[in-house]
Amino acid sequence: MKKYSNTNTKGNKGESIFVSVISDYAVPHQIERSNDIGVDFLCEWKNGESPTGVVFAVQVKYRSDRTAKFVKKDLRLNHLNEYTISPSISIDKDTTEYWKLLGMPTYLFVIIPNESSVDIFYKRYTPILTGNKTPQAEMPFYKVNDGLSFLPFSNMDNKVGGFTRDLYIDQIRANYSKGQITYMNPQLLGLNQFPAQDKDIVFRDIFDEYQINFEETFEQLRKVFADEYQAQPSEAPPGSEDY
């Protein structure tokens, strides 16, 4: 007779809790377990009832055998409380290599039950996946809930900081890693942080991390434009009229 494993039970618990808490701020699309090769959900962030088109990947782990230890409050970036989780939770190389292929903000969510409810933490992987030199072990976990309420901002009244801030910056990182200089209006995500309309802004400190990506893109574009100026109509490749 088939048995229902503890792994399946924990997986269902974690995924159900995640859907419950995230649904006020994102539309979670669950990956069927038989098709799960490293991602449990693809989520689209929403601002109220408005979809934003910003998609991020999530892997969820429910761990009753883990403890979280407060480290410090982040005062520079998202202004959330940083934690370490022990024993540590590792992600295998095959999974991180797959995450790199997705080219989108990616997060590990860890759910730890407590006496009255759960504590929910997330870890950013985009700075690791896109080439930031910060070692994986140094990336902290951030607490992002109050009971079964998801807290999208570190300051809920002013709507700044928090997970929304990280999602916004990680979307920029994902674009920069592809050699794309883009500036998305942060208010699209409901974030009242960073200038809303100035499309000429470049996040210089992040830009410098991806300089080689931009150089490669620039060189490819230079060659394309040079070839276009030199090409004669007769040199067009066969079938190009179909493009």
PyMOL commands that set and color helices and strands:
alter all, ss='L'
color gray80, all
select helices_A, chain A and resi 6-22+33-35+93-102+126-129+136-138+162-177+186-189+204-209+211-230+233-235+240-242
alter helices_A, ss='H'
color red, helices_A
select strands_A, chain A and resi 26-30+41-47+50-62+67-73+81-86+106-113+118-124+141-143+145-146+149-150
alter strands_A, ss='S'
color yellow, strands_A
deselect
rebuild
show_as cartoon
